[in-house]
Amino acid sequence: MGSFKIEGGLPLKGEIKPQGAKNETLQILCAVLLTSQKLRVKNIPEIGDVKCLMNILQHLGVLIKKNGIGDYTFQAKKINIEYLNTKKFFKYGKSIRGSIMIAGPLLTRFGKVCIPIPGGDRIGRRRLDAHLIGLKLLGSDIYYHNEQKYFYLHTNRKKLTGQYILMEEASITGTANIIMAATLAKGKTIIYNAACEPYIQQLCKLLNKMGAKIRGIGSNLINIVGVIELKGCTHTILPDMIEIGSWIGLAAITCSEIRIKNVSWNNLGIIPNTFRKIGIKLEKEKDDIYIPSQKSYQIKKLLNNAILTISDSPWPGLTPDLLSILTVVATQAEGSVLIHQKMFESRLFFVDKLIEMGAQIILCDPHRATVIGLNHKSYLRGSVLNSPDIRAGISLLIAALSAKGTSIIKNIEEIDRGYENIDKRLRVLGANISRIE
């Protein structure tokens, strides 16, 4: 396992271009399985989870041609569905949660699919009910192999049939799976309480370019009329909103001046204003975000003078992936904030490491933490850290870059899963970071 060695406490400066969105890319890569024609996808990030899913696609028989940096052409003309029964697939399929989204496309096109319990971040329980219930309502039979921990779905050689689906939770990957399955199903599918994040919108726009008939894009009520087949086209991945939030937080806590280029402001939702609530100055300049150097940033109170609470919720609310980063940034703010992580019960456990570094945080329970900002009067201390998942990993990296002294971050493969060449890009900004293999 590799490690990062960081000499913290240095202000950074420069421009950075955000990578393509990880979560959108995983959905789009699964969508290539819906057609035998060529699909060109641009702005794909070179990160661990994407490489793993592309490996799965190649072993399934998808032809992949690299046209340039982040630019690939895919063609799922001859699919080896039996690969899903191999140990190799189980190994790769278990390593990323995004692998579950091959279920909808393969089921609707080939009538069967075998899926292991997917892995991903260890942040608490992550149910598959939204996926399985939706696909079952469309006409799939589902069997679970208890010993080998996999699901087998099949349609008895029949086409899936459109249905009214009321989702119990607005699962993003669950919504994506059902949408993709419904595009080739017979008749009309209505999905209510669907996730409506920009990346789901991007998936729907891609599918419509491929010939699908999807209405209600951007809302939680999606209408889909199934078609006989889909065609190829070209698609460009949006900038990664989570990485953009990471750069904003890094700039603030290290008192740095950073410009984030081409962020697609219209798809950031309340993210910029959430950082403004904890006192961070950021400016919109065309499609860039400019963060000036700030020696101090003050957390705003609510209108009744109560302590600010920042919590996650389905889009257009705040994505839960940014709460770890906001927690770290708040440690050096002036004032206090309550971080409420509603969705995952293990995501805030990494704050123990921040406390060891000198942060003043009260972990109220698995879902809530109160952060008392130090206002840069008492700095975090360098420490030996371990990256438990992608978002906690980048948050600890941000903490280490702001801390006085040397930090070592282990298990950086977790960070590499979601962030492209992060150490090289940080060095361009002036960070003292090296990778130790």
N, C-alpha and C positions, 0 to 999 in steps of 0.2 A: 504494500500500500504506500502511496505517495504522501508527502507532507508539504505544507507551505511554511517557510520561515519569513516572518514579517518584522521589520523594524518600524514601529509605529510612531505616531506623533508628528508626522510630516504633512504640511499642507500640500494639496495637489492642484494642478492647473492644466487646462486644455480642453479639447473637444473629444467627444466620444459618439460613435454611432451605435445605437442599440441593435442587437442581433434580431433575427427573425423570431417570432413567438413560438416557444416550445409547445404550448398546449394546442395552438392552432395547427402546427405542423403535424403533430401526432394524429389529429383528426383527418387532415387532408391526405396523409400517407395511407390511411386506412381506406379512404374513398377511392383510391386508384384501383381497388379490387372490384369496383362496381362496373367497370367497362373493359372491353378487350382492346380498345383504342388507346393511342398515346396521350398521356397527360403530362404537361410540362409544369413544373413547380419551381418558382424562384424565391430567393431569400430564405432558404432552408438553413437553420443554424447547425453548425458542426459540433454537436453536443452528444453526450453519452446515450441518453434515452432515444434520440433520433437515430443514431447509428445502430442501436439495438433493434429498433423497429424495422429499419431498412434491411438489416440482416435477416429478420424473419421473412420479409417480403421476397428477398432474393431466394431463400430456400423454398418458398412457396412456388417459385417459378416466375416471379415478376422480373422483367428485363429492366435494368436500371442503367441509364447512360448519364455520365456527368458532363454537362455542357460548359461549366465554369464554376467559380466559387459560389456555393449555395444554390446552384442552378442545375436541376436534374430533370430528365425525361423518364417516365415510368410507363410500362406496358404490361398489363396483366392478361396476356393472351392465352397462355397455357399454364393453368394452375394445377399444381400437384397437391391436391387436398389431403392426400395420405401423409404428407409431412407433419400434419397436426397430431399424428399418433406417435411421433418419435420423441425420444428422450431429449434430443437437441432442442426441439421446439418447446418442450416443457421447461427446459433450463432458461431459454431466452424469454418465454412468455411469462414466467414467474418473476422475472427481474424488473419488469416495468408494468405499471398499471395500464398504460396506454394500449397494451396488447389486447385488452378486452374489446376494443373497438373494431377489431377485425371480424367480430361475431356477426354483426348486422349485415355488412356487405357480403360475406361468404354465405351466410344463411339464405339471404334473398336471391343470390345469384346461382348458388350450387345446391341449396336444399339441406346442407348439413355443415356442422362446424364443431370442433372439439376445443375447449378452452380451459386451461389450468387456472387455479385461483391466482390472480395477478398479484405482483409485488408492488414495489414503489416505496414511497416514504413511509417510515414507521411513525405515524402521527396519530394513531388511534384507529378505531373501527371504521372501515370504509365498506359499506354494504354494496352488494351487487343486485339488490332487489329491483332497483329502477330499470336496470338492463333486462333482467330475466323476466320480470312481470310484463314489461312492454313487448318483448319478443314472443312471449307466450300468448298474449292477447292477439298478436298478428297471425298466430296459427302454428307456432313451433311447439313440438314436444320437447321436454327437458328432462334429462336424467343426470343424476349426480353420483359419481364414483367416489365413495367415502374413503377408500384406502389410498387411492392415487390422487385424490383432491382435484378432480376436474369435472367440468360440465360437458355433456354431449347434447347438442341441440339438432333436431332434424324436422323436416316438414312432410315426411312420407311421400316425397316426390311431388308434392303439391306446391303451388305458388302461395306465398303469404297473402293474406287478405286484410285490406284496410279496416281499421276499427277506431272507435273513440277511446282514447287512452288518457285517463286522468292520473298524472304522476304524483305519487305521494311526496316526493322531494324533487326540487328543481336541479337534478343531477346533470352536470355538464356533459360528462362522458355518456351517461345514460341517454340524454336527449340526442346526442350525436349518433349513438348506435341505432336508436329507434328511427330517427330521420332517414339514415342511410338505408335501413331495411325497408322502410315504407316507400322509397322512391321507385322500387321495382315490384312492389306488391300490387295485387289486384284491387282496384277500387280506391276509395278515399279514406285517408287516415287523418284524424284530428288529435293533436297532442295538446292537452291543457296543462298548465303549470310547467311548461317547458322552460329550460334555461334559455336565456336570451343574450348571453355575453357576446361581445364583438366577434369572438372566434367561432361561435355557433352561427352568427350572421354570415361570417366569411364562408363557412362550410355550405350554408344554404345558397349563397350567391354562386359558389363554384358549381354546386349540383344543378342549379338552374341553367348555368352556361353549358352544362353537359346535356341538358335536355329535360331535366326534372321539372315538375310543376309544383312549386312550393310557394305558398302565400303566408303572410303574417310574419315575415322576417323582422326581427327586432322586438317582437312581442312575445308574451308567454302562451299565445294561442296559435299554433302552427297547423296549417291545412296543406295536405299533400295528396295529390292525385297520382297514382302509380302509372308508370310508363313501361313500354315493352323493353326498351334498351336505352343506354346512355352512351354518349360519344365523348371524345377527347376534347381538350381545350388547354389554355394556359392560365395559370393562377399565380399571384404574388402574395406571399405571407406578410402579415402586418408586423410592425415592430413589437417586441415583447414588452408589454406594459409592466410586468413584474421586474424586469431588468431595468426599465426606466425608473421605477420607484427605488430600486437599489442604488442607482447612481445619484438620485436626489438625496437619499438618506446619507450616502457616503460623503457627498459634498458638504452637507450641513454639519455632520459630526466631526469632520476633519478641518472645518473652517476653510474649505477650498472653493475655488472659482472654476466652475465646470459648465460647459455648454453641451447639451444633449441634442444631437442633430436628428431632424426628420422623425419626430415622435408620433405622428398621426394624432394630433390633439383631439380630434373629434371622437376618437375611440378610447380616450383615457378616463371618461366619466368623472367621478368625484375624486380620483386619485390626487390631482394637483391641490384641490381644496383641502383634502385631508392633511397633507403635509403643511399647508398654510395654517391649519388649526394648531399645530404644535410650534408655530412661529417661524417657519422656514420661508424665506423670501425666494420666490421663483417667478420668472417673467416669461411671457409668451412672445417670442420674436419670430414672426412668420410661422413655420412649423417646428421651430426649435424650442427647447426649454433652456433658459439661462439662469444659473444659480450663482449669485455673487457670493464672495467670501463674507461670512458672518462670524463675528466673535461670540455672539450670543443670540439665542432665539427663545422666545417666551411662549409657553403653552397658554392658549386662550381658555377662558372659563366659559361655561354656558351662560345663557342670558339671565338666569336666576342666581348667578355667581357660584353655581355648583361646580364640582370638579369635572373636567372634560372626560367623557367616555368615548373610546373608539372601539367599534365592534364590526365584525364581518356580517355580511348578508348577501343573498343572491343579487346579481346584477339587476338594476343599476347601483346596488349597494357596493360596499367595499369588499374586494376580493380577500379571502382569508390568507392568501399567499403573501400579503404585504404586512401582516400583523407582527411577524417576527422582526422584520426590518424596522418598523415603527417603534417597537419596544426598545431596540438598541439605540435608535436615534433619540428617543425620549430620555435616556439616561444622562445626556449632557444638555438637556433643555433647562430652562428656568421655569419651575412649577411642577405640578404633578398631573398624572393622567392615569385613568383606569383602562387597561387593555382587556377587552372581553372577547375571547376566542370561542365562539359558539359551536362551531362545527366539529372540531377534533379535540379529543380530551388529552392528547399527549404532546401537542404542539408547543406548549409553553414550558415544558420541563427543561428546556435548554437554558432558562434564565438562571439556573443554579451556577452555570459557568460565568455568567455576567456578574453575579453576586461575588464569586471568587475573585473577579477582576476589579472589584471595588464598587460596582453599581449598587444603588439603593433601590431594591425591588422587594415588594412583599407579594409572594405567590399566595393569593387568597384561597384558591382551589385549582383543580386542573384546568379550569376555563378562564380564570381571571387573575390578573396581576396588576398591582398598583406600582407605578414607577415614579420615584421622587427624583427629579432632575438635579444634577450636580452643577449645572451652568458653567462647565469648564473650570470650576474652582478646585475641584478634586478630580483628577484624571483617572481613567481606567488604567489598570496595570497589565503589562504583558503577562501571558500565561501559556500553559500547554493545554490545548483544546482538542476536542474530537467532534467532527462534523456528523451529527446524527441523521440529517436529511438535507435536501437541497436548500430549502429556505432558511432553516436554522444555521446551515453551514455558511451561506453567504452573509448572514447576520453576524455570526462570530468573526468572519473575515473583516467585516466593516468595523466591528468593535476592536479587533486587533490593530487595524490601520489607524485608529484614533488613540490607542493606548500608548502610554509611555513605556518604553522598553521593548524587549524581544518576545514575540509570541510564536508558538509552533502549533499549526493546525493539522491534525491527522485525519485520515479517512477522507481525503479530498476528492476521491472518486465520486462522492455524493455531490459535491459542488460541480464537478465536471459534467455530471448528468444533465445539468440545467444551464450552465454558463460557459460560453465559448471562449477558450483561451484567456480566461479571466486574469491570470498573472501577467501575461504579455501586455494586455490592454491597460492594466493598472500601472505597469512600468512606464508606458508611454506618457501617463499623467504625472509621473514622478514618484510613484510609490517604490519603497524598498522591499520588494517581495521576490523570493526565489523558490523554485520548485525542487524539492529533494525527493529523489526516487528511492 
